[in-house]
């Protein structure tokens, strides 16, 4: 009879990753704060000075505020995917950490839950950094620090699972380029991060809504800027999250169990 995953086992794996993380925490803090600040300066101030205000979902906001709320979604996408894909592959293939932990009383299933939750934690923290900068810059209300958090958690788990699935199916670390350039970058470009989605042709809008980042971006605009909430974003987001978590765990277990 298979053993039920325990919170103790999952938490031990998460704490192990956290302990390793603390040894290079300053590098993480510098890069995590620097990236959104560069976006704010280049797009918010540079492009924003040319564009002025934009109208999206019936609301008129500054381009700086619009794009910075989209950067919340972009940050979760890249942080979650990169940590799950490249971090997961290195820990599985080169460092063989998953296999080493799995020979202890902690099961492989608990190791994978710990991996997913750790990747989710890092991506969520990075998204909250963007919100903090947006609040300080005056683009978001202080309440956004609270309202955006559940969205960041769910979407971070989704994209971390996407990254872990890529790691499970990749035969080499170079093969991670396929999902990165064929899926992650197209989402980054066409899911409403840089411009209102209604500016796209109707056919591309339908295609964009099939991708998970569109739902994340739409909800980020709603929670950070007060745009009307698109009800369809919730089932799309939760459906993708459920599907990718299941796929990533199944694929990784199949990869590791010979």
N, C-alpha and C positions, 0 to 999 in steps of 0.2 A: 504494500500500500504506500503510495508516494507521500512524502512528508510535506506538510503545509509550511509555506514560507513563513518565517518568524520575523517580527519587527526587530528583534535583537540582532539577528544575522544581517539583515539589510542595513541596520544602523552601524554595525561594525565595519562594513564595507565602506559606507559613506564617510565614516570618521577616519578610516585609513586614507582615503583620497584627500580629505580635508587636511590631515596631518602633513601629507606631501605638499599640498597646495600652500600651506603657511610658509614653507621654506622659500617660496618665490613670490610671495604676496605683493611685494612692492612693484614688481614687473607687471603683474596683473592690474593693479590699481592705476598705474601710469597709463598703460595702453587702453584700459577700459574708459578712463576719463578723457584721454586725449582724442580718441576717435570721434565721439559725438561733438566735441568742441570744434574739431576740424570741419565736420559737416556743417555745424552752425555758422562758422566763419565763411566757408566756401559757398555753400548753397544758400544759407539763410541770409547772410549779408551781401555776398557777391551777386548771385542770381536773383535773390529777393529784391535787390535794389533796381533790377531791370524789370521784374515781373510786377512788383507791387502787391496788390491784393489778388486773391483768387476766390472764385465762387464754386463751392462744392456742396452737394446735398442741400442746396437752398440757403447756405450760410456763406457770408463773406468774411474771410480771415486773411491775415498777412501770409505771404508765401512762406516766410520763416516759420511761423507757427504750424502751417500745414505740413511742411516737409519734416519738421522736427517731430511731429506726432507720428509721421510715417517711419521715421528713423527708429522709433520704439520697436515697430514690427520688424524692420530690417535687422536690428541688433539681435533680437531673439532668434531670427532665422540663421544668421551667420554664426553667432556664438553657440547656439544649440547644435547646429549641423556640424560645425568644425570640431567641437569638443567630442561629439558622439562618433563622428567618422574618423578623424585623424587620431584623436586621443584614444578612442576605443580600439582602433586598429593597432596602435603602438602598444597599448597595454595587453592586447590579446596576442599579437603576432611576434613582436620583438621582445617585450619584457615578460610575456607569458604570466602576467599577474592573475588573470582570470583562472588559469589552470592551477596556479600555486594556491590561491585562496580556496579553490573548490576541493582540495584534498584535506582541508581542515573540517571541523564540524559544520562550517557554513556551506550551503549547497550552491551549485552553479546557478540555480534560479535566483537565489538571494544575491549572488554576486551581480547578476545582470540587473536586478532591481536597484541595487546600490549604485551601479554605473549610471543607469538612466536618471536616478534621482540626483546624483552628483552633477551630471551634465545639465540637468534642469535647474539646479541651484545656481550654477555659474551663469547661465544664460538669463535667468530671472534677475539676478543681482546686476548684470550689465544693463538690462532694460530699465531697472529702477534708477541706475545712474543717469540715463538719458532723461528720465522724468525729473530727477533732481535738478539737472542743468536747465531743463525747460522751465521749471518753477522759478529758479533763481533768475533766469533771463526774462521772466514775466510773460512767457507764452502759455504756460499751463497754470491752472488754479492749484493751490496747495493740496486740495482734496484728491488730485490726480495720483498722488503718491500712494493712496489707498485704493482708489477705484481701478487703477491699471494693474495692480498686483495679481488678482486672480487671472486676468487675461494673460499676463506674462507667464505665470506658472503653467497654465494649460498649454499655451503655444510653445513654451520652452520644452515641455515634455514631448510634444508632437515633433518638433524639429530635431530634438536629441534622438528620438526613436528613428527618425529618417536617417540621421547620421550613423547610428549604430547598425541599421539595416544595410547601409552602404558598406560599412566595415565588414559585416558578416559575408556579404556576397563578393567583395573584392578579393582577388587572388594576390594582388600586390598593392602597395600604397599608391602607385601611379594610377591604378584603375579608379581611384576615388575622384579623379578628374571628370569622369563621365557624368555621374549625378550632379557634380558641382557645376559643370558648364551647361549641361542639358536640362537641368531642372532648377537648381538653386538660383543661378544667375537670371534665367528667364523670369522666375517669380519676382526677383529683385527689380527687374526692369518694367514688368507689365502688370503688377498687382496694386498699383495706386500709391506707391511710395512717393514718387516725384511729381505726380500730376493727378487731378481728379479722374477717377475711372470713367466717368461719363464722357470724357473727351475721346475715348477710343471708339472705333466702329462697333456697332451692336454685336457682331459676331465675335470680336475679340473680347468684348465685355463678358459674354457668356463663357468663353474659354477661360478668362481670368477668374471668374467665380468658381470654376471647377478646381482651382488651385488653392491650397490652404492659406497662403499668405494674404490673399485678398480679404478673407474673413478677418484675419488678425489685424490688417491695416484698417479695415472699415471700423472695427470695434475700438481700435486705438484712437482713431479720429473722434469717435463718439465719446469715449471716456475722458479724453484729454482736452477736446475742444467743444464738446457739447453738440456734435452733429446728431441727427436722428439715428437711432439704432436700427440697423438692418436685421430683421428677425431671421432671415435665412443664414446669417453668419454663424449662429449658434449650432444648428445641426451639422453644417459643413465642418466646422471646427472640431466638434466633438466626434464626428464620424471619422475624420482623418486621424485624430489622436488615437482613438480606439483601434483602428485598423493598423496604424504604423507601430504602435506599441506591441501588438500581438505579432505582427510580421517580424519585427526586429528581434524579439525574444526567441521566436521559433527558429529563425534563420541562424541566430548566434548559437543556440543550443545544438542545432544540427551541424554547425561548423566545428564546434568544440568537442562534441561527443562522437568519438570514432567507433 
